[in-house]
Amino acid sequence: MPDTIKVQLVQGAITLPPTWREAYDLGPGASFTLLDLGGVFVLSPRQSEIDDLADRIAQTLVEHGETLESMQQALREERERYAGQS
């Protein structure tokens, strides 16, 4: 099975090859996550975990007393430290 194929958008739909549908057990109504990585599209039959991960990171930072302002200040300090090494 090839790793890449050329597909065509027809009336808003993309048809996956039968071999791929069979290999990944994709039937009518299958759900996908579509990521746009700067014009490179990634279509995955798995549910995206990015939003959940971002929420968990944000919650952990809040629990540790971090704020947007404290993180921006830390970033400014790190940039100044890095610039001073040149």
RAVENSUL-V886515 format. One record per residue. N is the residue number from 0. RES is the residue in one letter. PHI is phi in degrees with one decimal (NA if undefined). PSI is psi in whole degrees, 0 to 359 (NA if undefined). OMEGA is omega in radians with two decimals (999 if undefined). Layout:
BEGIN
n: <N & N>
res: <RES & RES>
phi: <PHI & PHI>
psi: <PSI & PSI>
omega: <OMEGA & OMEGA>
END
This chain:
BEGIN
n: <0 & 1 & 2 & 3 & 4 & 5 & 6 & 7 & 8 & 9 & 10 & 11 & 12 & 13 & 14 & 15 & 16 & 17 & 18 & 19 & 20 & 21 & 22 & 23 & 24 & 25 & 26 & 27 & 28 & 29 & 30 & 31 & 32 & 33 & 34 & 35 & 36 & 37 & 38 & 39 & 40 & 41 & 42 & 43 & 44 & 45 & 46 & 47 & 48 & 49 & 50 & 51 & 52 & 53 & 54 & 55 & 56 & 57 & 58 & 59 & 60 & 61 & 62 & 63 & 64 & 65 & 66 & 67 & 68 & 69 & 70 & 71 & 72 & 73 & 74 & 75 & 76 & 77 & 78 & 79 & 80 & 81 & 82 & 83 & 84 & 85>
res: <M & P & D & T & I & K & V & Q & L & V & Q & G & A & I & T & L & P & P & T & W & R & E & A & Y & D & L & G & P & G & A & S & F & T & L & L & D & L & G & G & V & F & V & L & S & P & R & Q & S & E & I & D & D & L & A & D & R & I & A & Q & T & L & V & E & H & G & E & T & L & E & S & M & Q & Q & A & L & R & E & E & R & E & R & Y & A & G & Q & S>
phi: <NA & -67.5 & -79.4 & -134.3 & -142.3 & -95.4 & -123.9 & -127.1 & -82.8 & -126.5 & 50.1 & 78.4 & -123.0 & -115.3 & -98.6 & -85.7 & -60.2 & -54.9 & -63.0 & -71.9 & -60.5 & -68.2 & -60.7 & -108.6 & 52.1 & -103.0 & -113.3 & -54.4 & 85.5 & -59.8 & -98.3 & -134.2 & -107.5 & -113.2 & -107.4 & -106.2 & -102.8 & 64.1 & 95.4 & -103.1 & -94.4 & -118.3 & -108.9 & -129.2 & -75.2 & -89.2 & -71.2 & -65.4 & -108.0 & -62.3 & -63.4 & -63.6 & -64.4 & -61.6 & -64.2 & -67.1 & -63.8 & -60.5 & -62.9 & -63.8 & -63.9 & -62.4 & -62.7 & -94.8 & 80.3 & -80.1 & -127.6 & -58.6 & -64.7 & -67.6 & -71.3 & -64.7 & -64.5 & -61.8 & -65.9 & -59.6 & -63.0 & -67.0 & -63.7 & -64.3 & -63.9 & -64.1 & -62.9 & -71.4 & -83.2 & -70.6>
psi: <126 & 153 & 334 & 149 & 162 & 131 & 163 & 138 & 120 & 116 & 43 & 9 & 145 & 131 & 125 & 146 & 145 & 323 & 323 & 318 & 318 & 316 & 325 & 12 & 52 & 116 & 182 & 135 & 4 & 141 & 148 & 158 & 129 & 119 & 137 & 107 & 69 & 42 & 355 & 117 & 135 & 120 & 121 & 137 & 354 & 149 & 134 & 138 & 5 & 312 & 317 & 318 & 317 & 319 & 319 & 320 & 314 & 317 & 318 & 318 & 318 & 317 & 333 & 12 & 12 & 145 & 169 & 319 & 318 & 325 & 322 & 321 & 316 & 322 & 316 & 315 & 319 & 321 & 318 & 319 & 317 & 316 & 327 & 346 & 344 & NA>
omega: <-3.13 & 3.12 & -3.14 & 3.05 & 3.05 & 3.10 & -3.13 & 3.09 & 3.14 & -3.13 & 3.07 & -3.09 & 3.02 & 3.12 & 3.08 & 3.14 & 3.14 & -3.12 & 3.11 & 3.13 & 3.13 & -3.09 & -3.07 & 3.09 & -3.13 & 3.13 & 3.10 & 3.12 & 3.12 & 3.14 & -3.14 & 2.95 & 3.11 & 3.11 & 3.06 & -3.14 & 3.13 & 3.12 & 3.02 & -3.08 & 3.07 & -3.14 & -3.08 & 3.07 & 3.11 & 3.08 & 3.12 & 3.10 & -3.06 & -3.11 & 3.12 & 3.13 & 3.11 & 3.11 & 3.13 & 3.10 & -3.14 & 3.13 & 3.13 & 3.12 & 3.12 & 3.14 & 3.12 & 3.05 & 3.13 & 3.05 & 3.09 & -3.12 & -3.13 & 3.11 & 3.09 & 3.12 & 3.11 & 3.11 & 3.10 & -3.13 & 3.14 & 3.09 & 3.12 & 3.12 & 3.14 & 3.14 & 3.14 & -3.13 & -3.06 & 999>
END
